[in-house]
Amino acid sequence: MNLKFMYGALCVFFLSTAQAQEMKMLSPDGQLSVQLEADQGRLYYSVMLDGQEMLEKSPLGLQTHLGDLSSGLRLVDQQARQIDERYEEPKIKKKSVHYQANEHSFTFENNDKLKLELIFQVSNNNVAFRYGIPQSGEPANAIIHKELSGFDFPDVTTTFLTPQATPMIGWMKTKPSYEEEYVPDEPMGTPSKYGVGYTFPALFHVGDRGWVLVSETGVGSLYCGAKLSEGTADGLYQISFPEEGENNGLGSTQPALNLPGYTPWRTLTVGKDLKPIVETTIAFDVVKPLYEPTQDYQFGRSTWSWLLWQDNSINFEDQQKFIDLSANMGWEFALVDNWWDTKIGHDKVEELVAYGKEKNVGICLWYNSNGFWNDAPQGPKNRMNTSVARKKEMAWMQRIGVKGIKVDFFGGDKQETMQLYEDILSDANDHGLVVIFHGCTLPRGWERMYPNFVGSEAVLASENLIFTQHANDTEAYNATLHPFIRNAVGSMDFGPVLLNKRHNRENNGGTIRKTSETFQLATAILFQTPVQNFGVTPNNLSEYPNFVIDFMKEVPTTWDETVFLDGYPGKYVVLARRHGDTWYIAGINAETEAKNLSVSLPMLSEGQAVLYSDDHQLNPKQDQVKVVKDKQVKLTLQPNGAAIVVGK
């Protein structure tokens, strides 16, 4: 890492009056600028991209039990440096990342001599900022009563937001679980469904100027997870802490910092178009690994009986069938879901793990996170929420060779819950286990922070296709949102590729799939997470053409590169991902008319590539497509359909 400190060269400080001070910060390419203003003792910032205002004068500051760090502030120190860092992270959308940014650190002091540090990192198309509080005298901690950080958008802006659910509602009091629906292109200031603000990430369309994606990263055990407040009619959204009722009302909504201490990063990805939004890595750029991996963790594809066969499949014989299915597909894992502790038992699970080893299939086990924060009855319970029980259970899993765990039903975003996430991850690493979280919060830089973290649900995921017809009717619409919003900032354990036409075990009842088989294959590419729990079932092997099953045998789950090609959230999306020397280009269509696109694919060599698409009845077909010198490829995306190009 090349860190070159520069004072004065990266920023210019102006005194406009005795009461106001301004500082301009630029991205390395000079296109993105952040203006910090100290106006009569209060802090504000604004953001411009190529001369266009993307964020108006927005508030900054903290209010703490030690004192007010949002007013009466004066600048007492400033520093600047250039960041030039390369890192590799195989679990995100781009394996090798080169992060270049200009960092500016400002130290302010209030009238009581209490100090606030404000750090900005400005990279091309990204802004990240956080606060620090140094220790001054005896106090060794600070309770944060309120964070004033805001995002005040121009009045031409519309929003793509999903509401935060109120605590202890929904099935067995399991909300908030980050599984609400998005409203596209909504006017700013529209009240949210539940009246308690919005879930990160949040996408804003700033008229013809471009797009802004707002989120946070670097949240571990030392802070709470945040959300956006309700918006005002003139476009101001602010950081908001968890609700009192989360975690069954236990624990504080206000985070506490050890001193010296830092808040998580608030991030903005800013683009004239959607390409920087989809391709951003800012969630990982500004964090660091918190511990070393105890082994070289492996990722890949998994079967998952529960999705379509539900609770009745949690028995020894059916789990053997899905281990066999993984083996037939050449997949790495099989997930055994809820109730296995009583319906199969620990002793028989040991036999399943041994059976999987014979087939070269690793076994992952589901757990209920619960102690006291909801009424979800599924077991195993009370194995993950306390240190003693957790370590004992993980030692057993390590002894018999379990590869990973999926932990479900978390209770909110309070600091106590964030501590539980981190404790589970840390203990799992000690025992060689990868971790997926379900019924949970958004991951916030966790792929890089925790080497054995795989992904989180935190989305209206595939199980809802089993539960409601509405989810099937809107499947294409929702799928075209995720690359721009939820999956843009973190791995998404969706559980894609449901090839059954009817969503039950026999493929003859239940809810009805409206999307094509090619669409389902495309979601394996569009939805990014390093372990994919696919919805393929044994009957699919004989129901579909060989090329459909062969595609699923070959599709990877880790990516060296991701390139956005075309699309609009809620309408359609075309995305390219590279694994090794092979490119997978996937496009899906949520609109009511067929979409004919000419897509530029400069990453492909001239010659033949494989095209998967749909006929007019949404039946899958496979063809060869010729890639000529201009690298333009014509794709037809049927309504609720897709097209996939695979080539080198």
MARKOL-343855 format. One record per residue (C-alpha): residue number from 1; x, y, z. Coordinates in steps of 0.25 Angstrom, whole numbers, plus 5000, padded with zeros to 4 digits. Layout:
resi|u|v|w
NUM|X|Y|Z
...
This chain:
resi|u|v|w
1|5000|5000|5000
2|5005|5014|4996
3|5001|5024|5006
4|5007|5038|5002
5|5003|5049|5012
6|5001|5063|5006
7|4997|5075|5013
8|4991|5086|5006
9|4993|5080|4992
10|4980|5072|4993
11|4971|5082|4998
12|4969|5097|4999
13|4963|5104|5011
14|4956|5117|5010
15|4951|5127|5020
16|4939|5134|5014
17|4935|5141|5027
18|4939|5141|5042
19|4927|5131|5044
20|4928|5122|5032
21|4939|5113|5027
22|4939|5104|5014
23|4947|5093|5009
24|4947|5086|4996
25|4951|5072|4994
26|4953|5065|4980
27|4953|5051|4975
28|4966|5046|4968
29|4960|5049|4955
30|4955|5062|4959
31|4940|5059|4955
32|4934|5057|4968
33|4935|5068|4979
34|4931|5070|4993
35|4930|5083|5000
36|4931|5083|5015
37|4925|5096|5022
38|4926|5101|5036
39|4915|5111|5037
40|4914|5118|5051
41|4919|5106|5058
42|4911|5095|5050
43|4916|5086|5040
44|4910|5083|5026
45|4914|5077|5013
46|4910|5076|4999
47|4914|5067|4987
48|4915|5071|4972
49|4918|5062|4960
50|4924|5069|4948
51|4919|5082|4952
52|4905|5077|4955
53|4899|5077|4970
54|4896|5063|4974
55|4894|5066|4989
56|4890|5080|4995
57|4896|5086|5008
58|4894|5074|5018
59|4896|5074|5033
60|4907|5067|5040
61|4911|5064|5055
62|4908|5056|5067
63|4901|5058|5080
64|4907|5050|5092
65|4905|5048|5107
66|4919|5055|5108
67|4914|5068|5101
68|4909|5074|5088
69|4918|5071|5076
70|4908|5077|5066
71|4909|5092|5069
72|4919|5102|5074
73|4930|5095|5066
74|4943|5102|5061
75|4954|5095|5053
76|4967|5093|5061
77|4974|5083|5051
78|4974|5077|5038
79|4982|5066|5030
80|4981|5060|5016
81|4987|5048|5009
82|4986|5040|4997
83|4981|5025|4998
84|4986|5016|4987
85|4983|5001|4991
86|4981|4988|4985
87|4974|4976|4991
88|4968|4963|4987
89|4954|4958|4992
90|4948|4946|4985
91|4935|4947|4991
92|4930|4960|4985
93|4927|4965|4971
94|4941|4968|4967
95|4953|4959|4972
96|4964|4969|4970
97|4962|4983|4974
98|4970|4996|4973
99|4965|5006|4982
100|4970|5021|4980
101|4965|5032|4989
102|4968|5045|4995
103|4966|5045|5010
104|4963|5058|5018
105|4963|5058|5033
106|4958|5070|5041
107|4958|5072|5056
108|4948|5081|5062
109|4946|5086|5076
110|4934|5091|5083
111|4933|5102|5094
112|4935|5091|5105
113|4948|5087|5098
114|4942|5073|5094
115|4948|5069|5080
116|4941|5063|5068
117|4949|5057|5057
118|4942|5056|5043
119|4949|5047|5032
120|4945|5048|5018
121|4950|5038|5007
122|4947|5043|4993
123|4949|5033|4981
124|4944|5033|4967
125|4929|5032|4968
126|4929|5030|4983
127|4929|5038|4996
128|4931|5031|5010
129|4931|5039|5023
130|4931|5035|5038
131|4934|5042|5052
132|4944|5039|5062
133|4944|5044|5077
134|4958|5044|5084
135|4959|5042|5098
136|4961|5055|5106
137|4963|5053|5121
138|4956|5042|5129
139|4944|5038|5121
140|4947|5025|5113
141|4934|5024|5106
142|4923|5032|5099
143|4908|5029|5097
144|4903|5034|5084
145|4890|5040|5086
146|4888|5045|5072
147|4895|5046|5059
148|4891|5058|5050
149|4898|5052|5037
150|4888|5055|5026
151|4886|5054|5011
152|4878|5066|5005
153|4875|5063|4991
154|4871|5073|4980
155|4856|5075|4977
156|4857|5067|4964
157|4860|5054|4971
158|4851|5042|4972
159|4854|5030|4981
160|4856|5015|4981
161|4854|5011|4995
162|4849|5000|5004
163|4843|5002|5018
164|4848|4998|5031
165|4838|4989|5038
166|4834|4992|5052
167|4839|4983|5063
168|4833|4970|5067
169|4822|4969|5056
170|4820|4959|5045
171|4821|4944|5046
172|4825|4940|5060
173|4830|4954|5063
174|4842|4952|5054
175|4842|4966|5048
176|4850|4975|5044
177|4856|4965|5035
178|4859|4973|5023
179|4849|4967|5014
180|4840|4978|5010
181|4836|4983|4996
182|4842|4994|4988
183|4834|5006|4983
184|4841|5011|4970
185|4842|5026|4966
186|4834|5031|4978
187|4834|5045|4981
188|4843|5050|4992
189|4836|5051|5006
190|4826|5040|5003
191|4823|5034|5017
192|4829|5020|5018
193|4819|5008|5020
194|4822|5007|5035
195|4826|5021|5038
196|4840|5018|5044
197|4849|5021|5032
198|4856|5013|5021
199|4866|5001|5020
200|4880|5003|5015
201|4884|5003|5003
202|4875|5014|4998
203|4875|5018|4983
204|4872|5032|4978
205|4870|5037|4964
206|4874|5052|4963
207|4866|5055|4950
208|4875|5056|4938
209|4888|5058|4946
210|4890|5044|4950
211|4888|5034|4962
212|4893|5033|4977
213|4893|5020|4985
214|4894|5023|5000
215|4898|5012|5010
216|4907|5009|5022
217|4919|5000|5024
218|4929|4996|5035
219|4918|4992|5045
220|4923|4982|5055
221|4922|4979|5070
222|4925|4993|5073
223|4913|5001|5068
224|4899|4999|5064
225|4893|4997|5050
226|4886|5010|5045
227|4875|5013|5035
228|4870|5025|5028
229|4859|5034|5035
230|4846|5038|5028
231|4849|5048|5018
232|4845|5062|5018
233|4837|5068|5006
234|4849|5076|5002
235|4858|5064|5001
236|4865|5062|5015
237|4868|5048|5020
238|4876|5046|5032
239|4883|5035|5040
240|4874|5028|5049
241|4877|5018|5060
242|4869|5005|5063
243|4855|5005|5069
244|4853|5003|5084
245|4845|4990|5082
246|4856|4983|5074
247|4862|4971|5082
248|4849|4970|5089
249|4851|4983|5095
250|4865|4979|5102
251|4877|4987|5100
252|4879|5001|5096
253|4876|5008|5083
254|4888|5017|5085
255|4902|5012|5082
256|4913|5014|5091
257|4928|5016|5087
258|4940|5012|5094
259|4950|5025|5094
260|4957|5027|5085
261|4946|5022|5076
262|4940|5023|5062
263|4926|5022|5056
264|4924|5013|5044
265|4926|5019|5030
266|4914|5026|5023
267|4915|5024|5008
268|4910|5030|4995
269|4912|5025|4981
270|4910|5036|4971
271|4909|5034|4956
272|4904|5041|4943
273|4898|5027|4940
274|4896|5014|4947
275|4909|5008|4944
276|4917|5013|4956
277|4905|5009|4965
278|4905|4994|4960
279|4920|4993|4960
280|4924|5000|4973
281|4933|4993|4983
282|4933|5005|4994
283|4926|4996|5004
284|4939|4988|5004
285|4949|4998|5001
286|4949|5006|5014
287|4949|4994|5023
288|4960|4984|5027
289|4959|4969|5031
290|4957|4967|5046
291|4964|4954|5048
292|4972|4944|5039
293|4964|4932|5034
294|4967|4918|5040
295|4967|4911|5027
296|4966|4914|5012
297|4950|4914|5011
298|4944|4908|4999
299|4931|4914|4993
300|4922|4908|4982
301|4908|4903|4979
302|4898|4896|4988
303|4885|4888|4988
304|4874|4892|4998
305|4863|4883|5000
306|4854|4892|5009
307|4851|4902|4998
308|4842|4894|4990
309|4840|4881|4998
310|4838|4889|5011
311|4839|4884|5026
312|4834|4869|5022
313|4848|4868|5015
314|4856|4869|5027
315|4858|4854|5029
316|4870|4845|5027
317|4865|4839|5013
318|4861|4852|5007
319|4874|4859|5011
320|4882|4847|5005
321|4874|4850|4992
322|4879|4864|4992
323|4893|4860|4995
324|4892|4851|4983
325|4887|4862|4975
326|4898|4871|4978
327|4908|4860|4974
328|4901|4858|4961
329|4902|4873|4958
330|4916|4874|4963
331|4913|4884|4973
332|4920|4886|4986
333|4910|4886|4997
334|4896|4882|5002
335|4889|4890|5013
336|4880|4883|5023
337|4870|4893|5028
338|4861|4895|5041
339|4857|4884|5050
340|4868|4875|5047
341|4872|4873|5062
342|4858|4867|5065
343|4854|4861|5052
344|4868|4855|5048
345|4876|4856|5061
346|4891|4859|5064
347|4895|4844|5062
348|4888|4843|5049
349|4894|4856|5044
350|4908|4850|5047
351|4904|4839|5037
352|4899|4849|5027
353|4912|4857|5028
354|4920|4844|5026
355|4911|4840|5014
356|4913|4854|5008
357|4928|4852|5009
358|4927|4839|5001
359|4920|4847|4990
360|4930|4859|4991
361|4919|4868|4996
362|4920|4877|5009
363|4909|4878|5019
364|4904|4892|5024
365|4894|4892|5036
366|4883|4902|5039
367|4881|4909|5053
368|4871|4918|5060
369|4879|4930|5066
370|4869|4931|5076
371|4870|4934|5091
372|4858|4944|5094
373|4855|4953|5082
374|4844|4946|5075
375|4835|4933|5076
376|4840|4925|5064
377|4839|4911|5068
378|4849|4904|5059
379|4861|4897|5065
380|4872|4896|5067
381|4870|4907|5077
382|4878|4913|5088
383|4891|4908|5082
384|4896|4921|5075
385|4892|4932|5085
386|4901|4929|5096
387|4917|4927|5096
388|4917|4913|5104
389|4906|4907|5096
390|4911|4912|5083
391|4926|4907|5085
392|4921|4894|5089
393|4912|4892|5077
394|4923|4897|5067
395|4933|4888|5073
396|4924|4876|5070
397|4922|4881|5056
398|4937|4883|5054
399|4939|4869|5059
400|4929|4862|5049
401|4933|4871|5037
402|4922|4881|5035
403|4926|4892|5026
404|4917|4903|5030
405|4904|4909|5037
406|4892|4917|5033
407|4887|4925|5045
408|4873|4930|5044
409|4863|4940|5051
410|4871|4951|5057
411|4865|4962|5066
412|4869|4976|5060
413|4880|4985|5058
414|4884|4989|5072
415|4898|4989|5077
416|4896|4976|5085
417|4891|4969|5072
418|4903|4974|5064
419|4912|4968|5075
420|4904|4954|5073
421|4907|4954|5058
422|4922|4957|5061
423|4923|4946|5072
424|4916|4936|5063
425|4926|4939|5052
426|4938|4939|5060
427|4935|4926|5068
428|4931|4920|5054
429|4945|4924|5049
430|4952|4917|5061
431|4944|4904|5057
432|4946|4905|5042
433|4932|4908|5038
434|4926|4918|5028
435|4914|4926|5032
436|4901|4930|5024
437|4891|4939|5032
438|4876|4938|5029
439|4865|4947|5034
440|4875|4957|5037
441|4881|4971|5034
442|4889|4976|5023
443|4903|4972|5022
444|4912|4984|5024
445|4926|4981|5018
446|4926|4968|5025
447|4931|4960|5013
448|4945|4967|5015
449|4944|4969|5030
450|4941|4954|5033
451|4948|4944|5025
452|4938|4933|5027
453|4925|4941|5025
454|4918|4937|5012
455|4906|4945|5011
456|4892|4950|5017
457|4878|4949|5012
458|4873|4963|5015
459|4864|4963|5003
460|4850|4958|4999
461|4856|4945|4995
462|4852|4932|4988
463|4844|4926|4999
464|4834|4936|4997
465|4832|4930|4983
466|4826|4918|4991
467|4818|4926|5000
468|4810|4935|4991
469|4806|4937|4977
470|4809|4952|4978
471|4823|4949|4979
472|4823|4941|4966
473|4815|4951|4959
474|4825|4962|4963
475|4838|4953|4962
476|4843|4959|4950
477|4841|4973|4955
478|4848|4970|4968
479|4860|4963|4961
480|4863|4975|4953
481|4864|4984|4965
482|4874|4976|4973
483|4887|4978|4964
484|4885|4993|4966
485|4881|4994|4981
486|4882|4982|4991
487|4893|4973|4983
488|4901|4986|4980
489|4906|4987|4994
490|4907|4972|4999
491|4906|4958|4996
492|4891|4954|4995
493|4887|4940|4999
494|4874|4939|4991
495|4873|4924|4987
496|4871|4926|4972
497|4868|4916|4961
498|4854|4910|4964
499|4852|4901|4951
500|4839|4895|4956
501|4827|4902|4949
502|4819|4899|4961
503|4825|4902|4975
504|4822|4889|4982
505|4830|4876|4984
506|4822|4869|4973
507|4822|4881|4963
508|4807|4880|4962
509|4802|4890|4972
510|4804|4902|4980
511|4808|4916|4974
512|4811|4917|4959
513|4824|4922|4953
514|4822|4933|4943
515|4837|4935|4938
516|4844|4926|4928
517|4854|4915|4931
518|4865|4924|4924
519|4861|4935|4934
520|4863|4925|4945
521|4877|4922|4940
522|4880|4937|4938
523|4878|4939|4953
524|4890|4930|4956
525|4898|4941|4950
526|4891|4953|4953
527|4890|4950|4968
528|4903|4950|4975
529|4908|4942|4987
530|4920|4932|4988
531|4911|4921|4993
532|4898|4919|4985
533|4887|4911|4991
534|4880|4907|4978
535|4865|4903|4977
536|4868|4892|4967
537|4861|4878|4971
538|4863|4864|4967
539|4851|4864|4957
540|4858|4875|4949
541|4868|4866|4944
542|4858|4859|4935
543|4849|4870|4932
544|4858|4880|4924
545|4867|4879|4912
546|4881|4875|4915
547|4886|4889|4912
548|4878|4895|4924
549|4884|4885|4934
550|4898|4886|4928
551|4898|4901|4930
552|4895|4899|4944
553|4906|4889|4946
554|4916|4899|4941
555|4911|4912|4946
556|4921|4918|4956
557|4918|4926|4969
558|4931|4935|4970
559|4934|4945|4960
560|4947|4952|4956
561|4940|4964|4950
562|4926|4970|4948
563|4922|4980|4937
564|4908|4987|4936
565|4903|4988|4922
566|4889|4993|4922
567|4876|4994|4930
568|4867|5002|4939
569|4863|4998|4952
570|4850|4991|4952
571|4849|4989|4937
572|4861|4982|4932
573|4876|4979|4934
574|4888|4973|4926
575|4900|4970|4934
576|4913|4963|4930
577|4922|4955|4940
578|4935|4948|4938
579|4940|4935|4945
580|4954|4932|4940
581|4954|4934|4925
582|4939|4932|4923
583|4929|4943|4922
584|4915|4941|4926
585|4905|4952|4921
586|4891|4951|4926
587|4879|4960|4923
588|4865|4959|4929
589|4852|4967|4925
590|4841|4971|4935
591|4833|4980|4925
592|4821|4975|4918
593|4827|4976|4904
594|4839|4968|4898
595|4852|4977|4898
596|4861|4976|4886
597|4875|4981|4890
598|4888|4983|4883
599|4899|4980|4894
600|4913|4984|4893
601|4922|4972|4898
602|4936|4977|4896
603|4941|4967|4906
604|4938|4955|4897
605|4947|4950|4886
606|4943|4949|4872
607|4936|4936|4868
608|4925|4927|4874
609|4918|4929|4887
610|4907|4921|4894
611|4893|4928|4894
612|4882|4923|4904
613|4869|4930|4901
614|4853|4928|4901
615|4844|4926|4889
616|4830|4933|4889
617|4824|4923|4899
618|4836|4925|4908
619|4842|4911|4906
620|4857|4911|4907
621|4866|4909|4895
622|4881|4909|4892
623|4888|4915|4880
624|4901|4919|4875
625|4903|4934|4873
626|4915|4940|4865
627|4923|4951|4871
628|4929|4959|4860
629|4939|4971|4860
630|4929|4982|4865
631|4926|4973|4877
632|4911|4976|4876
633|4902|4965|4880
634|4886|4966|4878
635|4878|4960|4889
636|4863|4959|4891
637|4858|4958|4905
638|4843|4953|4905
639|4834|4959|4916
640|4837|4950|4929
641|4849|4945|4920
642|4864|4946|4919
643|4876|4944|4910
644|4890|4939|4914
645|4902|4939|4906
646|4914|4930|4910
647|4928|4933|4903
648|4942|4936|4905
